[in-house]
């Protein structure tokens, strides 16, 4: 296991139930932040353990780390799905995937008929909440699962989804141009990029500054090689690679992370010089992680281990309040937190819709134990759900094979020792809780 992975799992052990002292970092009351702008930057596929602020010794994210040092850093944030479409829609609606129903791109897929999935009209998105509160709204994305027709465009005045697997090198300049004509009114801006995704198109001659110069394995970093590993994972075929091979792909991923961080850094530096920055909340998230053979696979979507579910979550306020919060939180909690913190008017139906919880008590130093569920039905090739308790247990249940996995994350943060059979009481209790959740 390389140094970055050790740091990730060491942090996971610390991120289960505790909250760091708040000192003077007490959030303003909602009335004080009314009409504040909000910018959300989504680093698609970015693992939590790649950030220096999360303990990674590699200098991959100096710009994100600098922001995190002046922000609320949630070190125990987890996603509700291990791939983009369901995870981001859960973020946008504060609903678990089976509730918002976008568990796959197609709601019907047969030889005779194919129907794309879309968000049911009865559900409200985060952008719609802001639009109803008088905000100018814009979203700039890299497409590839975030197309407007799925429902992501709901509530946005402007929504860009024209280039598949576009990165922040595309979307941040578009967002900057939009800001030039909207910074004088309150705004809600969502920017996403696939910069670290395996299918992000890299320039010719792309190399990682972190690569082992002595690596003499079979891989060259070709797109076709990555897709072969991805398809073997989807099909459940064995992947026969060495530790050095896995590290080769992680090194490549790390290079993408450095470049994505630099793009964000340039944008944030420019924006910080605008008057609007003094009334803007910044939220940085990742929608899911990536596997590099930690559990016998590559890419994402098929599994529910922590390398796929633990994500960055940073909330920066203009007062530079700095607090590290280690309690477990969920991406579905961001929508109710913003609504609460900014004092947004939210109709009764939307209030009832949200399955997440406002995190303001945590920001004020109060305990808030939250269990987290996740699920995947990726490409109709997997049917799994998981329960990650606030006390440190992790249950994964495979509904196709009727098999469970149970991990005590306090002593086994890498999810290597399955105790489902050796601890039958805990396994039974958590399995019943997971089954009753749906």
Secondary structure, 3 states (H helix, E strand, C coil): CCHHHHHHHHHHHHCCCCCCCCCCCCCCCHHHHCCCEEEEEEECCCEHHHCHHHCCCCCCCHHHHHHHCCCEEEEEEECCCCCHHHHHHHHHHCCCHHHHCCCCCEEEECCCCEEECCCCCCCCCHHHHHHHCCCEEEEECCCCCCCHHHCCCCCCCEEECCCCCCCHHHHHHHHHHHHHCCCCCCEEEEEEECCCCCCCCCCCCCCCCCCCCCCCCCCCCCHHHHHHHHHHHHHCCCCCCCHHHHHHHHHHHHHHHHHHHHHHHHHHHHHHCCHHHHHEEEEEECCCCCEECCCCCEECCCCCCHHHHEECEEEECCCCCCEEEEEEEECCHHHHHHHHHCCCCCCHHHHHHCCCCCCHHHHCCCCCCCCEEEEECHHHCCCEEEEECCCCEEEEEECCCCEEEEEECCCCCCCCCCCCCCCHHHHHHHHHHHHHHC
